[in-house]
Structure formats: C-alpha cells, structure tokens
Amino acid sequence: MVLVGGGHAHMTILKKLATFVKCGHRVTVIGPSPHHYYSGMGPGVLSGIYRPQEVRFHVKKMVEDRGGSFVLGSVARVDPESRRLFLRSGDEIRYDATSFNVGSHVPVEPLTEEENVLTVKPIENLLKARQMILDFISSGQPKLVVVGGGPSGLEITGNIWRLVRDQGAEAQISLLAGPRLLSRFPEKVRRLAMDSLAARGIEVLEGVHVSRIEGGCAILADGREYQYDLALLAWGIKPSELFLQSGLPTGEDGGLLVNEHLQSVTYPEIFGGGDCISFQRHPLDRVGVHAVRQNPILYHNLLATLEGGRLQSFNPNDTYLLLFNLGDGRAIYWRKDRVWAGGLAFVFKNYLDKKFMRKFQVSGELREH
Ligand SMILES: Cc1cc2nc3c(=O)[nH]c(=O)nc-3n(C[C@H](O)[C@H](O)[C@H](O)COP(=O)(O)OP(=O)(O)OC[C@H]3O[C@@H](n4cnc5c(N)ncnc54)[C@H](O)[C@@H]3O)c2cc1C
C-alpha cells in the first residue's frame, strides 16, 4: 500500500499503520517534507500564538515507528494501468493499492514569482512570512497586503496585526477582499469580521479585483495600484494538478473523481481524500472538516481492499462548524445560522485544535526545535 501525502485525511491510517503491517502488507508513505502542518492553527503560528512544533505532525516518525517506510519526495505522475507512481526525483514506486491526500494550492502563475509574494499554502509559507515581517518591522513600518477575502484571508490579516502589535511595532495592513469579504457566509459573519478589523485600524477594500502583482505592486482591475513590502495571496485554491497530468478521471476542477467509497470511479485500487478529490455525488467545500471526517472511511476501505471486505460509504454532512481566529484573542463562531464572536469562541477553537493535534502527534514532538 502506498499513501501519497500524509495530509489531514490520512491521519487515522498513519496512526493505525501497524494494522496493515501486521497483516503482512508493505506500507510506503511519500511526502515532500517529514512534517505535515495543521492548517487550522497555521494563522496562529504566523502571529506567534503557537510554536511550529505545536501545529505539525511528524509524518516520517509516525510511519517508521509503526513499521512502514517513508520516502521523502513528491509524486509527479501516476500510471494507473501499470500501477506505478513517478516521483520528481526520477524514482518509481509500484503499488497494489494507493490513496492520495495531496491537498490543494493557491494558483499564482503567471502572476508573479517574486520573493516578497507568498501564497498561504503550503502552511510552511506562514513561517517564512512571520520571519519576513519580523525583519521588516525591526527597521520601519512596512506595507503588508493580504489578497483574498475568504476565511484564510481574514485569519491571516488578523494574525499579522497581532504579530506586529506583540513586537510593539507598526505596519500598514490592508486586506484586498475581492468583491466582498466572506461572501459565502451570512451577513452577520461579515459584519463581525469587518468591525473587528476596522477597530484595529486595518484597511479592508471590497469591490476590488487584483489583476496583476508585480514589482512590489498589486494592480487592481480599475488601474489603482497598491504597493506592498510583503503580499500574502489567499485568493482561493485548486486541487493538485497531479490527476489531470496523469490522465486520471477528474471532476471539473481537476480533483481526483471519487465515488461514495472515496475510490476512483475507474480504478478500484485508487482512493483519495481531502482537498485533492472531487466527490462525484456533489461538490464538497474545500475545508479541513471534510478531510478529517474522511479518515475512518479511508482507513476501513484500504484495509478492506487489501484484506477483502465490504467498502464503507462517506456520507458528507454539509453542516459543519468553522471558527475564525481573529488574532486578537477572539474568534468568530459560524455553524449554519448560529453566529457569534468573542474570547470564548477562541478558547473553544484552541481546545478543538489542540485536541486534534494530541490525537495524532507522536510523543516527543513538542520538544523538537
Ligand atoms: C490559512 C488557512 C487556514 C485554514 N483553516 C481552516 C480551518 O480552521 N478549518 C477548516 O476546516 N479548514 C481550514 N482551512 C482549509 C484547509 O487547509 C484544507 O481544507 C485542508 O488543508 C485540506 O487538507 P488536505 O490534507 O487535503 O491538504 P493539505 O493540508 O494541503 O495536505 C496535503 C499534503 O500532501 C503533501 N503533498 C502535496 N503534493 C504532494 C505530492 N505531489 N506528492 C506527495 N505529497 C504531496 C503536502 O506536503 C501535504 O502534507 C484553512 C486553509 C488555510 C490556507
């Protein structure tokens, strides 16, 4: 069995990997880093609420401690007919059953490749952004721009404010929120977010479209120019392009097309979860909540594929809770029609996030540097 990506949807398999090994299966996990960062706590790492080691899983250690092999690398292509994975390094790995949890990325090309423009995924970029902001504020008042008015744009903006404030420094922070801040949420969520940012002197621009980012300047469709020392892009995500490039059946957005068993609609030995899949029954919001809920199904179905047994179905519940970390010790709670904000909402978010981390982190991880 080969797992491609040790992301949020593979955590249960990683934790129970020994079950596969005890049954006599060889398990290999491929990932571009020994660690996987939990996105829900990413903005808190940017501001310094959390240390990096508090928000990451040591995937390599999880795998090796349980009898599997970890391959540091990135899969560039799949040949589903010969059941082979081709890595960017040039190596090939064969599989009998495989599962993809390779996530999504913020599309940037052909907009820019500048050093002072970072996408909010992978979460490791937020560590870079933190260091860059610390360097900027040590010698002046930088212009920091976040592009994208969804939940991650909001959280990143609020947490940049906290980072600057905690250093006793000043910066000009702007959020270029696209047509409307938090447009897919009820008006009350938007208002709470707006009020929170405005009260801290953060500029929020709605009704704007960034058409180019170049040379330290975000150029809006109406010709206005916005200068920045650092720009963080949070303008939406796309699933990994691995499946399109491999000629596997995909949904309209390029995600691996899977049935209710989280199984490729054409190749029964291929599974997938998280942001990289397109669920055939109906599109799923690309939120970590779904990836987390897919864990037990992927675990069961991979074991059933290798050992024989009935597959289980994933029944997505489209009602889920989101808690937005505003960076000022408060959060916005949103679940369907229930919306409120305050310190208690952040306490709740912090509790849930830490509980998730504790469930899967290997011992000794917090002592790492
Ligand atoms: C700042 C921010 C905050 C967020 N907060 C929340 C939140 O509070 N709640 C929520 O529900 N959602 C949140 N989200 C959304 C959430 O990030 C995604 O839905 C979630 O990350 C999806 O998990 P995943 O495991 O599918 O993908 P990812 O987290 O992207 O993980 C994919 C993994 O695959 C690896 N990988 C990638 N390509 C390859 C390859 N070619 N070969 C091998 N391995 C590969 C990566 O290294 C990574 O470890 C947030 C997103 C952002 C950007």
PDBQT file of the ligand as one rigid body, heavy atoms in Angstrom, charges set to zero:
ROOT
HETATM    1  C1  LIG A 401      -4.543  29.605   6.439  1.00  0.00    +0.000 C 
HETATM    2  C2  LIG A 401      -5.578  28.515   6.326  1.00  0.00    +0.000 A 
HETATM    3  C3  LIG A 401      -6.387  28.222   7.422  1.00  0.00    +0.000 A 
HETATM    4  C4  LIG A 401      -7.364  27.232   7.319  1.00  0.00    +0.000 A 
HETATM    5  N1  LIG A 401      -8.146  26.969   8.403  1.00  0.00    +0.000 NA
HETATM    6  C5  LIG A 401      -9.096  26.010   8.335  1.00  0.00    +0.000 A 
HETATM    7  C6  LIG A 401      -9.912  25.718   9.472  1.00  0.00    +0.000 A 
HETATM    8  O1  LIG A 401      -9.784  26.338  10.544  1.00  0.00    +0.000 OA
HETATM    9  N2  LIG A 401     -10.856  24.743   9.345  1.00  0.00    +0.000 N 
HETATM   10  C7  LIG A 401     -11.019  24.055   8.175  1.00  0.00    +0.000 A 
HETATM   11  O2  LIG A 401     -11.892  23.177   8.112  1.00  0.00    +0.000 OA
HETATM   12  N3  LIG A 401     -10.260  24.307   7.083  1.00  0.00    +0.000 NA
HETATM   13  C8  LIG A 401      -9.290  25.250   7.126  1.00  0.00    +0.000 A 
HETATM   14  N4  LIG A 401      -8.526  25.520   6.024  1.00  0.00    +0.000 N 
HETATM   15  C9  LIG A 401      -8.700  24.703   4.817  1.00  0.00    +0.000 C 
HETATM   16  C10 LIG A 401      -7.788  23.506   4.934  1.00  0.00    +0.000 C 
HETATM   17  O3  LIG A 401      -6.454  23.949   4.807  1.00  0.00    +0.000 OA
HETATM   18  C11 LIG A 401      -7.878  22.458   3.854  1.00  0.00    +0.000 C 
HETATM   19  O4  LIG A 401      -9.178  22.082   3.599  1.00  0.00    +0.000 OA
HETATM   20  C12 LIG A 401      -7.054  21.237   4.363  1.00  0.00    +0.000 C 
HETATM   21  O5  LIG A 401      -5.694  21.619   4.448  1.00  0.00    +0.000 OA
HETATM   22  C13 LIG A 401      -7.166  20.064   3.432  1.00  0.00    +0.000 C 
HETATM   23  O6  LIG A 401      -6.341  19.052   3.924  1.00  0.00    +0.000 OA
HETATM   24  P1  LIG A 401      -5.546  18.091   2.963  1.00  0.00    +0.000 P 
HETATM   25  O7  LIG A 401      -4.866  17.113   3.839  1.00  0.00    +0.000 OA
HETATM   26  O8  LIG A 401      -6.435  17.607   1.881  1.00  0.00    +0.000 OA
HETATM   27  O9  LIG A 401      -4.467  19.015   2.199  1.00  0.00    +0.000 OA
HETATM   28  P2  LIG A 401      -3.151  19.691   2.715  1.00  0.00    +0.000 P 
HETATM   29  O10 LIG A 401      -3.303  20.198   4.091  1.00  0.00    +0.000 OA
HETATM   30  O11 LIG A 401      -2.750  20.639   1.621  1.00  0.00    +0.000 OA
HETATM   31  O12 LIG A 401      -2.077  18.470   2.775  1.00  0.00    +0.000 OA
HETATM   32  C14 LIG A 401      -1.583  17.831   1.626  1.00  0.00    +0.000 C 
HETATM   33  C15 LIG A 401      -0.320  17.054   1.963  1.00  0.00    +0.000 C 
HETATM   34  O13 LIG A 401       0.156  16.399   0.797  1.00  0.00    +0.000 OA
HETATM   35  C16 LIG A 401       1.532  16.653   0.581  1.00  0.00    +0.000 C 
HETATM   36  N5  LIG A 401       1.743  16.670  -0.878  1.00  0.00    +0.000 N 
HETATM   37  C17 LIG A 401       1.353  17.664  -1.735  1.00  0.00    +0.000 A 
HETATM   38  N6  LIG A 401       1.710  17.337  -3.009  1.00  0.00    +0.000 NA
HETATM   39  C18 LIG A 401       2.299  16.112  -2.946  1.00  0.00    +0.000 A 
HETATM   40  C19 LIG A 401       2.855  15.240  -3.930  1.00  0.00    +0.000 A 
HETATM   41  N7  LIG A 401       2.859  15.562  -5.226  1.00  0.00    +0.000 N 
HETATM   42  N8  LIG A 401       3.382  14.058  -3.543  1.00  0.00    +0.000 NA
HETATM   43  C20 LIG A 401       3.364  13.726  -2.225  1.00  0.00    +0.000 A 
HETATM   44  N9  LIG A 401       2.840  14.503  -1.245  1.00  0.00    +0.000 NA
HETATM   45  C21 LIG A 401       2.325  15.681  -1.605  1.00  0.00    +0.000 A 
HETATM   46  C22 LIG A 401       1.763  18.003   1.247  1.00  0.00    +0.000 C 
HETATM   47  O14 LIG A 401       3.090  18.157   1.625  1.00  0.00    +0.000 OA
HETATM   48  C23 LIG A 401       0.816  17.942   2.452  1.00  0.00    +0.000 C 
HETATM   49  O15 LIG A 401       1.448  17.332   3.530  1.00  0.00    +0.000 OA
HETATM   50  C24 LIG A 401      -7.548  26.519   6.096  1.00  0.00    +0.000 A 
HETATM   51  C25 LIG A 401      -6.721  26.821   4.997  1.00  0.00    +0.000 A 
HETATM   52  C26 LIG A 401      -5.748  27.806   5.106  1.00  0.00    +0.000 A 
HETATM   53  C27 LIG A 401      -4.878  28.109   3.897  1.00  0.00    +0.000 C 
ENDROOT
TORSDOF 0
